[in-house]
Amino acid sequence: MAAADCYDNQGMLRSELDINGKPVNGNTCINMDSLNNRCVGINIKGDTATQLNEKQNFYNPYQHRDVKHPTTYFDTLIHLLKASLGTGILAMPSAFKNAGYVVGTLGTIIIGILCTFTIHLLVTASHELCIRRKVPSLTYPGTVAAAFEEGPKFTRILAPYARMMTNMFLVLYQIGSSCVYVVFIASNLKVVGDAYLGGNTDVRMYMVYILIPLILISWVRNLKLLAPFSSIATCLTVVSFTLIFYYIFREAPSFTDREPVGTVKSIPLFFGTVLFAMEAIGMVLPLENEMKNPKKFGSVFGVLNASMLPISTLYLIVGLLGYLKYGDKTTGSITLDMPQTEVLSQVVKLLLSASIYITYALSNYVAFDIVWKGMEQKMEKNEHRICWEYALRTSIVIVTFFFAIAIPNLEHLISLIGAFCLSSVGIALPAIVSFLTFSDVYKNEGNIQYGLFCLRNLLIILIAIFAFVIGVSTSVSDIIHHMT
């Protein structure tokens, strides 16, 4: 009997069968068109299953955050504005004096953009690292450590040290800010005191006078107790700035005898001062982590952009108009440039001193919290735990006090802290974290994209190194010159 052609019930296998139903010569032919269609269908189903599985396994940090009292968009915006508007803005006229009104204007805009961009880098990298590690949120030191662990092998062993260095810079920044607050309060009280008591009392004596009040307010262990005072401080600050603008516009500012460009020696002081004034890098992730809708923090019209635009604008206005108003007589704080004998001017100094006094407690609390967390495990079973806690709080105040005594010049101190701490922790570290986090991602996008990615981060790091070296060396040189 002749061989018969037949198909299996799936329409895929075609065989030449003999009378007994066995393949002729053991050969079996395959209908490739039908088989390909079947395989494509299987692959599509497999891909869909894989995508579905990935979607199910995708970790969204925002959905796993257990925040007892989440903040709204507006709440977070106000907190970030308050964190960025401190004594630094009062030093902006001094910064413009060092840079000139043209360089100062352009420099403030550029630094504002740079600070905003690096904060975006940090927030984006932190979110990506939360996804990879399946954790709801990360602190700044935690983000840095995680980025080093995600990087090449040689960076992984540096992760614990990266965390430690980040904590160290944050503590130094907070202690440095507290030193500035001590000098600011003492300097303003000195002007008022000298006006009524006569003479020319050393500003260091006023630091001695306020030492005990500073220790007492730093002993407050619960931030909730400071919340009402923080609201009062905000109101005092608003009233004070209103009066400051009154003095600025009381007589029209003039460009006469004002330098458009500062000297090569003084311009580095400008960068340190503006960095100190604008950066609030330590507050960024805590605020983002506490938001009810964290996606609105770093979006185009999010909290970060909505706050940095008015902050940069306000700093620019105060710096430019303050310099045009007082010229080369501008000092480390615009409050010290205002008339010393007028009652209204003295009210401004006292109101801001009271406001900064409350802010000092908050700044010290951050420094204490970082240091105490490193000691907490050892102190957990210590029966004198409370005593050690108060001892640490007091020690931080004493440290800020002695640094303020050593460097009582507000202008030089602000510039030094800005150049030393914020060029590293505010500019360089976010770029390093971004590079370590997304390096592999950009490698897969092609050589051009990866090259631009590397170039961008390298440029930011070089700017930070330049600001650090030039700013610190210039500030230290001026401090030594002033002391001798």
JOUR-V594334 format. One record per residue. N is the residue number from 1. RES is the residue in one small letter. SS is DSSP state (alpha for helix, beta for strand, coil for the rest). Layout:
((N	RES	SS) (N	RES	SS))
//
This chain:
((1	m	coil) (2	a	coil) (3	a	coil) (4	a	beta) (5	d	beta) (6	c	beta) (7	y	beta) (8	d	coil) (9	n	coil) (10	q	coil) (11	g	coil) (12	m	coil) (13	l	beta) (14	r	beta) (15	s	beta) (16	e	beta) (17	l	beta) (18	d	coil) (19	i	coil) (20	n	coil) (21	g	coil) (22	k	coil) (23	p	beta) (24	v	beta) (25	n	beta) (26	g	beta) (27	n	beta) (28	t	beta) (29	c	beta) (30	i	beta) (31	n	coil) (32	m	alpha) (33	d	alpha) (34	s	alpha) (35	l	alpha) (36	n	alpha) (37	n	alpha) (38	r	alpha) (39	c	alpha) (40	v	alpha) (41	g	alpha) (42	i	alpha) (43	n	alpha) (44	i	alpha) (45	k	alpha) (46	g	alpha) (47	d	alpha) (48	t	alpha) (49	a	alpha) (50	t	alpha) (51	q	alpha) (52	l	alpha) (53	n	alpha) (54	e	alpha) (55	k	alpha) (56	q	alpha) (57	n	alpha) (58	f	coil) (59	y	coil) (60	n	coil) (61	p	alpha) (62	y	alpha) (63	q	alpha) (64	h	alpha) (65	r	coil) (66	d	coil) (67	v	coil) (68	k	coil) (69	h	coil) (70	p	coil) (71	t	beta) (72	t	coil) (73	y	alpha) (74	f	alpha) (75	d	alpha) (76	t	alpha) (77	l	alpha) (78	i	alpha) (79	h	alpha) (80	l	alpha) (81	l	alpha) (82	k	alpha) (83	a	alpha) (84	s	alpha) (85	l	coil) (86	g	coil) (87	t	alpha) (88	g	alpha) (89	i	alpha) (90	l	alpha) (91	a	coil) (92	m	alpha) (93	p	alpha) (94	s	alpha) (95	a	alpha) (96	f	alpha) (97	k	alpha) (98	n	alpha) (99	a	alpha) (100	g	coil) (101	y	alpha) (102	v	alpha) (103	v	alpha) (104	g	alpha) (105	t	alpha) (106	l	alpha) (107	g	alpha) (108	t	alpha) (109	i	alpha) (110	i	alpha) (111	i	alpha) (112	g	alpha) (113	i	alpha) (114	l	alpha) (115	c	alpha) (116	t	alpha) (117	f	alpha) (118	t	alpha) (119	i	alpha) (120	h	alpha) (121	l	alpha) (122	l	alpha) (123	v	alpha) (124	t	alpha) (125	a	alpha) (126	s	alpha) (127	h	alpha) (128	e	alpha) (129	l	alpha) (130	c	alpha) (131	i	alpha) (132	r	alpha) (133	r	alpha) (134	k	coil) (135	v	coil) (136	p	coil) (137	s	coil) (138	l	coil) (139	t	coil) (140	y	alpha) (141	p	alpha) (142	g	alpha) (143	t	alpha) (144	v	alpha) (145	a	alpha) (146	a	alpha) (147	a	alpha) (148	f	alpha) (149	e	alpha) (150	e	alpha) (151	g	coil) (152	p	coil) (153	k	alpha) (154	f	alpha) (155	t	alpha) (156	r	alpha) (157	i	coil) (158	l	coil) (159	a	alpha) (160	p	alpha) (161	y	alpha) (162	a	alpha) (163	r	alpha) (164	m	alpha) (165	m	alpha) (166	t	alpha) (167	n	alpha) (168	m	alpha) (169	f	alpha) (170	l	alpha) (171	v	alpha) (172	l	alpha) (173	y	alpha) (174	q	alpha) (175	i	alpha) (176	g	alpha) (177	s	alpha) (178	s	alpha) (179	c	alpha) (180	v	alpha) (181	y	alpha) (182	v	alpha) (183	v	alpha) (184	f	alpha) (185	i	alpha) (186	a	alpha) (187	s	alpha) (188	n	alpha) (189	l	alpha) (190	k	alpha) (191	v	alpha) (192	v	alpha) (193	g	alpha) (194	d	alpha) (195	a	alpha) (196	y	alpha) (197	l	alpha) (198	g	coil) (199	g	coil) (200	n	coil) (201	t	coil) (202	d	coil) (203	v	alpha) (204	r	alpha) (205	m	alpha) (206	y	alpha) (207	m	alpha) (208	v	alpha) (209	y	alpha) (210	i	alpha) (211	l	alpha) (212	i	alpha) (213	p	alpha) (214	l	alpha) (215	i	alpha) (216	l	alpha) (217	i	alpha) (218	s	alpha) (219	w	coil) (220	v	coil) (221	r	coil) (222	n	coil) (223	l	alpha) (224	k	alpha) (225	l	alpha) (226	l	alpha) (227	a	alpha) (228	p	alpha) (229	f	alpha) (230	s	alpha) (231	s	alpha) (232	i	alpha) (233	a	alpha) (234	t	alpha) (235	c	alpha) (236	l	alpha) (237	t	alpha) (238	v	alpha) (239	v	alpha) (240	s	alpha) (241	f	alpha) (242	t	alpha) (243	l	alpha) (244	i	alpha) (245	f	alpha) (246	y	alpha) (247	y	alpha) (248	i	alpha) (249	f	alpha) (250	r	alpha) (251	e	coil) (252	a	coil) (253	p	coil) (254	s	coil) (255	f	coil) (256	t	coil) (257	d	coil) (258	r	coil) (259	e	coil) (260	p	coil) (261	v	coil) (262	g	coil) (263	t	coil) (264	v	alpha) (265	k	alpha) (266	s	alpha) (267	i	alpha) (268	p	alpha) (269	l	alpha) (270	f	alpha) (271	f	alpha) (272	g	alpha) (273	t	alpha) (274	v	alpha) (275	l	alpha) (276	f	alpha) (277	a	alpha) (278	m	alpha) (279	e	coil) (280	a	coil) (281	i	alpha) (282	g	alpha) (283	m	alpha) (284	v	alpha) (285	l	alpha) (286	p	alpha) (287	l	alpha) (288	e	alpha) (289	n	alpha) (290	e	coil) (291	m	beta) (292	k	coil) (293	n	coil) (294	p	alpha) (295	k	alpha) (296	k	alpha) (297	f	coil) (298	g	coil) (299	s	coil) (300	v	coil) (301	f	coil) (302	g	coil) (303	v	alpha) (304	l	alpha) (305	n	alpha) (306	a	alpha) (307	s	alpha) (308	m	alpha) (309	l	alpha) (310	p	alpha) (311	i	alpha) (312	s	alpha) (313	t	alpha) (314	l	alpha) (315	y	alpha) (316	l	alpha) (317	i	alpha) (318	v	alpha) (319	g	alpha) (320	l	alpha) (321	l	alpha) (322	g	alpha) (323	y	alpha) (324	l	alpha) (325	k	alpha) (326	y	alpha) (327	g	alpha) (328	d	alpha) (329	k	alpha) (330	t	coil) (331	t	coil) (332	g	coil) (333	s	coil) (334	i	alpha) (335	t	alpha) (336	l	alpha) (337	d	alpha) (338	m	coil) (339	p	coil) (340	q	coil) (341	t	coil) (342	e	coil) (343	v	alpha) (344	l	alpha) (345	s	alpha) (346	q	alpha) (347	v	alpha) (348	v	alpha) (349	k	alpha) (350	l	alpha) (351	l	alpha) (352	l	alpha) (353	s	alpha) (354	a	alpha) (355	s	alpha) (356	i	alpha) (357	y	alpha) (358	i	alpha) (359	t	alpha) (360	y	alpha) (361	a	alpha) (362	l	alpha) (363	s	alpha) (364	n	alpha) (365	y	alpha) (366	v	alpha) (367	a	alpha) (368	f	alpha) (369	d	alpha) (370	i	alpha) (371	v	alpha) (372	w	alpha) (373	k	alpha) (374	g	alpha) (375	m	alpha) (376	e	alpha) (377	q	alpha) (378	k	alpha) (379	m	alpha) (380	e	coil) (381	k	coil) (382	n	coil) (383	e	coil) (384	h	coil) (385	r	alpha) (386	i	alpha) (387	c	alpha) (388	w	alpha) (389	e	alpha) (390	y	alpha) (391	a	alpha) (392	l	alpha) (393	r	alpha) (394	t	alpha) (395	s	alpha) (396	i	alpha) (397	v	alpha) (398	i	alpha) (399	v	alpha) (400	t	alpha) (401	f	alpha) (402	f	alpha) (403	f	alpha) (404	a	alpha) (405	i	alpha) (406	a	alpha) (407	i	coil) (408	p	coil) (409	n	coil) (410	l	alpha) (411	e	alpha) (412	h	alpha) (413	l	alpha) (414	i	alpha) (415	s	alpha) (416	l	alpha) (417	i	alpha) (418	g	alpha) (419	a	alpha) (420	f	alpha) (421	c	alpha) (422	l	alpha) (423	s	alpha) (424	s	alpha) (425	v	alpha) (426	g	alpha) (427	i	alpha) (428	a	alpha) (429	l	alpha) (430	p	alpha) (431	a	alpha) (432	i	alpha) (433	v	alpha) (434	s	alpha) (435	f	alpha) (436	l	alpha) (437	t	alpha) (438	f	alpha) (439	s	alpha) (440	d	alpha) (441	v	alpha) (442	y	alpha) (443	k	alpha) (444	n	coil) (445	e	coil) (446	g	coil) (447	n	alpha) (448	i	alpha) (449	q	alpha) (450	y	alpha) (451	g	alpha) (452	l	alpha) (453	f	alpha) (454	c	alpha) (455	l	alpha) (456	r	alpha) (457	n	alpha) (458	l	alpha) (459	l	alpha) (460	i	alpha) (461	i	alpha) (462	l	alpha) (463	i	alpha) (464	a	alpha) (465	i	alpha) (466	f	alpha) (467	a	alpha) (468	f	alpha) (469	v	alpha) (470	i	alpha) (471	g	alpha) (472	v	alpha) (473	s	alpha) (474	t	alpha) (475	s	alpha) (476	v	alpha) (477	s	alpha) (478	d	alpha) (479	i	alpha) (480	i	alpha) (481	h	alpha) (482	h	alpha) (483	m	alpha) (484	t	coil))
//
